[in-house]
Amino acid sequence: MPTVFDNIDTPFLENEGGNGLLNALKVARRGDFCVGYFNLRGWRCIDKVVSAWDLPQTEIEPPPCRLLVGMQRLPHEQLRAWLSDDAIDRSPDNKTLAKLRKDAANEFRKQLTLGFPTDADEAGLRRLAKQLKGGCVRVKLFLKHALHAKLYLAHRNDTINPIIAYLGSSNLTLAGL
């Protein structure tokens, strides 16, 4: 029977039963994450585990951690786009994609200025920067349309259960984790 993590009775990240996401990542060799929202401060909840994963030996192998982020627009902007007369299903052009990337970078920059950063926040951001520069973590934005999925895959060296999947409604944010 699958375990349901609701962050009320059964915490998603850690729990006493040992079947939370953090424990699965500790026994994994790499991870793939697909989330609607990514918060830079939320990363520090799992960054130490990701740092322990080995870098790939060849360029063909994926990096230890791949993160796909899918929600870029604020909800009221998305609603306005859905209700507009010219809302048709089309792929964005290169100019629009460049603007969306810039907007996403600005949103991440804004995250850094909210609240009072703690020493733990700063250390976590430094670890993330090191992981990105070192090739341990690869982050991609999904820009074709709003992707609101939450999926965490922990890849293991286990022939019977090589991948543990966590899915539901927990984004890679402090509140979600």
KAVENSUL-V33424 format. One record per residue. N is the residue number from 1. RES is the residue in one letter. SS is DSSP state (h for helix, s for strand, l for the rest). PSI is psi in whole degrees, -180 to 180 (none if undefined). Layout:
BEGIN
n = [N:N]
res = [RES:RES]
ss = [SS:SS]
psi = [PSI:PSI]
END
This chain:
BEGIN
n = [1:2:3:4:5:6:7:8:9:10:11:12:13:14:15:16:17:18:19:20:21:22:23:24:25:26:27:28:29:30:31:32:33:34:35:36:37:38:39:40:41:42:43:44:45:46:47:48:49:50:51:52:53:54:55:56:57:58:59:60:61:62:63:64:65:66:67:68:69:70:71:72:73:74:75:76:77:78:79:80:81:82:83:84:85:86:87:88:89:90:91:92:93:94:95:96:97:98:99:100:101:102:103:104:105:106:107:108:109:110:111:112:113:114:115:116:117:118:119:120:121:122:123:124:125:126:127:128:129:130:131:132:133:134:135:136:137:138:139:140:141:142:143:144:145:146:147:148:149:150:151:152:153:154:155:156:157:158:159:160:161:162:163:164:165:166:167:168:169:170:171:172:173:174:175:176:177]
res = [M:P:T:V:F:D:N:I:D:T:P:F:L:E:N:E:G:G:N:G:L:L:N:A:L:K:V:A:R:R:G:D:F:C:V:G:Y:F:N:L:R:G:W:R:C:I:D:K:V:V:S:A:W:D:L:P:Q:T:E:I:E:P:P:P:C:R:L:L:V:G:M:Q:R:L:P:H:E:Q:L:R:A:W:L:S:D:D:A:I:D:R:S:P:D:N:K:T:L:A:K:L:R:K:D:A:A:N:E:F:R:K:Q:L:T:L:G:F:P:T:D:A:D:E:A:G:L:R:R:L:A:K:Q:L:K:G:G:C:V:R:V:K:L:F:L:K:H:A:L:H:A:K:L:Y:L:A:H:R:N:D:T:I:N:P:I:I:A:Y:L:G:S:S:N:L:T:L:A:G:L]
ss = [l:l:l:l:l:l:l:l:l:l:l:l:l:l:l:l:l:l:l:l:h:h:h:h:h:h:l:l:l:s:s:s:s:s:s:l:l:s:l:l:l:h:h:h:h:l:h:h:h:h:h:l:l:l:l:l:l:l:l:l:l:l:l:l:s:s:s:s:s:l:l:l:l:l:h:h:h:h:h:h:h:h:h:l:l:l:l:l:l:l:l:l:l:h:h:h:h:h:h:h:h:h:h:h:h:h:h:h:h:h:h:h:h:l:l:l:l:l:h:h:h:h:h:h:h:h:h:h:h:h:h:h:h:h:l:l:s:s:s:s:s:l:l:l:l:l:l:l:l:l:s:s:s:s:s:l:l:l:l:l:l:l:s:s:s:s:s:l:l:l:l:s:l:l:l:l:l]
psi = [132:153:133:121:114:3:10:-64:-34:102:142:-44:-52:150:166:-28:-12:11:20:171:-44:-43:-36:-39:-30:-29:7:163:-19:171:149:128:136:117:157:-44:143:125:128:-38:-27:-26:-33:-12:-25:-3:-33:-36:-44:-38:-26:-14:144:144:150:149:-23:164:-16:-34:145:160:163:-34:124:132:122:121:130:-16:114:-32:149:151:-41:-30:-41:-44:-43:-42:-41:-35:-4:154:-33:18:104:159:101:154:143:150:175:-38:-43:-42:-43:-41:-42:-40:-43:-42:-41:-42:-39:-37:-41:-39:-40:-35:-33:-21:-3:140:-165:109:137:170:-37:-39:-48:-43:-40:-40:-38:-39:-41:-44:-42:-41:-40:-47:-35:-5:9:-32:133:125:132:145:134:113:-7:-44:173:123:113:15:156:110:131:120:128:110:127:161:74:118:-26:-41:74:-22:129:129:136:126:160:-131:24:109:169:67:168:-44:-40:-39:none]
END
